[in-house]
Amino acid sequence: MKSKENTTTNKVEVLIGGEVITLRSNERVEHLHRLARYVDEKITTITAKTRAAVLSERVRSVLIALNVADDYFKSVDSFKDVELTQKKTAKEISQLQKENTLLQQRIKELQEELGRTRVELNEFINNFDQEHSDNIVKLPHKHARKVAR
């Protein structure tokens, strides 16, 4: 049975930029806290790097938004790089699987050829022995000629 998505509205108070803000969302409370910490860290970073008193609230908000957008686009680019690497790896795996299949077929063919060659060799030895039986010195059974199998 498929689980239903969380349709409960969560309400949480968070501290962002020194102000308490109430957030309402269907997202988990932990997720909302994580977002609030992230934005608060961006505000703290921008405020520490610039003279906040000199910047208008609008410019400060734009700088914070640019920082967040920068992180977002870097994450998207990183994700695309990972996807590309994954696709290349999947293609390499596919090629290696095809190569493996071909090599297994070649091994089977060579084993069959080896079997046929052994049969031919045994037939040749038997024919040779029959044709030249007058010229062959009979050895005791323990020294009889054997063909490797």
Residue pairs with C-beta under 8 A, 6 or more apart in sequence:
5 26
6 26
6 28
7 26
8 26
9 24
9 25
9 26
10 23
10 24
10 25
10 26
10 27
10 28
10 29
10 32
11 22
11 23
11 24
12 22
12 23
12 29
12 32
12 33
13 20
13 21
13 22
13 23
14 20
14 21
14 23
14 32
14 33
14 36
14 40
15 21
15 36
15 40
16 36
16 39
16 40
16 43
17 39
17 40
17 43
21 36
23 32
23 36
25 32
39 64
39 68
42 64
42 67
42 68
43 64
45 67
46 52
46 60
46 63
46 64
46 67
47 60
50 60
50 63
52 60
55 63
118 147
118 149
121 147
122 147
125 145
125 147
129 136
